[in-house]
Amino acid sequence: MNIIEKAKSHGSRTAIVGEGKSYSYKALLKVSESIASHLLKDGGDLLEKRISFLIAPSFNYTAVQWGIWRAGGIAVPLCASHPLPSIKYVLLDAQAEMVLVDANYAQFLQPLAEECNISLITIEPLLKSDGKTLPEIDPGRRAMILYTSGTTSKPKGVVSCHHHIEAQIRTLVTAWKWEMKDSILNVLPLHHVHGIINVMLCALWVGASCEFLPKFKPENVWQRLVSGDLTLFMGVPTMYYQLIKYWELASEDEQEFLSEGASKLRLMVSGSAALPESVLEKWRQISGQTLLERYGMTEIGMGLTNPYTGERRAGHVGSPFEGVQIKLVDQQLREVPKGEAGEILIKGPSVFNEYWNKPQATKEAFTPDGWFKTGDMAILNRGSYKILGRTSVDIIKSGGYKISALEIEEVLRDYPGIKDCAVVGLPDEEWGEMVAAALVTEHKRLDPDALAAWLKEKLPSYKVPRKYQIMKDLPRNVLGKVVKTSLKEYFAGENKT
């Protein structure tokens, strides 16, 4: 594996920072070799056995992932915030051979491991050994299974081979100018591409350092942003929103101090959800940084990016990464004329291998000539793509028209008194679907007639008649859909109206 060979040349450089300690590349190689040796036992190769693991973001997480790879296994990371039934589903669907945990999660997972008849192994005894000869790993072998969050069915395991992961890393390293001297803070979940590849593995590929924080807290992140130790930061829109809130509550002197510190990073990226233009503009005012928004998904890695140098347009995700092919098509898979919306199809070396044990789902995900169907709608606008939303969730079909929920959300966020929102389509006998919005307000009642008139002015191209009413008691399943698609993290742990 090239990432292992590259690590050997970085030696004593700092690879991982976490829990108040720094760990070198040499230490990472040694511990991952030890873990691989223990996993192999008397065998010479795991031969793509699935090894699940639940490890806090840390040096040990990285060492376990690399250890599984070096032993010839497929890494299947778990998420501690998922309910036990979801974790059970992953373990059984992936047909995991064993689960590796750190001591903090052993008691949590022990009953489930016994129920599923899967070996549960704490990693502490695996961290030291004399080592043994490890197998040669062909880049075409399967490396990782990440589970998608299913919207209409159970999650599917996205299988990536080593060469897919390497293609994703090389693409990002080139486009975003990664260098050995870089240092990045990782506060993202480590069961998604964003935290695993975009942050951790890109840093380790070039000999840079990756610092882990176990949990996102605005005050802790701000402390690291102003430290002068970091050159990059990547987060989701919700994180930037909360960093802005923290800044707004600070004193004038502290605001100046925070802004100056954030301005010194060379790159700040937003992804995993649509970035509200209001957040982009406010962050630019605060830090002088224009967030680089990009587009990707578990199955493809990253597909589109705003430029590292050049104009980053609000509400757009730029153009394809080098080596990535993109086209927009209609429901019959015919390319749409320029300026018209269509579903994004993608080809390239970073596109995944298959859905685990789901050959029919894999077949349906690709066109007959090998293009992956993303399920996302977009429009090419003056050389830059604008994501309109998921065909199954964010595209509302009302009165024969296709309406982008994301565009309406962007307009609503500019209305006085609305802090955030989520727009969905509710079933309607007359129109097929009715546009509905869940609003996060500034604790004051909105005038629905004034809001309706304002929307009519701001969205003149939408000719569909609308019904306006205040709905106090939406059906539970609708509220669940709103939170799941747009505001799940935003609402978590806070009292919103």
Secondary structure, DSSP 8 states (H G I E B T S, - for coil): -HHHHHHHTTTTSEEEEETTEEEEHHHHHHHHHHHHHHHHTT-S--TT-EEEEE--SSHHHHHHHHHHHHTT-EEEE--TTS-HHHHHHHHHHTT-SEEEE-HHHHHHHHHHHHHHT-EEEESGGGS-----------TTSEEEEEE---SSSS--EEEEEHHHHHHHHHHHHHHTT--TT-EEEE-S-TTSHIIIIIIIIHHHHHT-EEEE-SS--HHHHHHHHTSS--SEEEE-HHHHHHHHHHHHHS-HHHHHHHHHHHHT-SEEEE-SS---HHHHHHHHHHHS---EEEEEETTTEEEEE--SSS---TT--BEE-TT-EEEEE-TTS-B--TTS-EEEEEESTTS--EETT-HHHHHHHB-TTS-EEEEEEEEEETTEEEEEEETTTTEEEETTEEEEHHHHHHHHTTSTTEEEEEEEEEEETTTEEEEEEEEEESSS---HHHHHHHHHHH-TT--S-------SS--HHHHHHHIIIIIHHHHTTS---
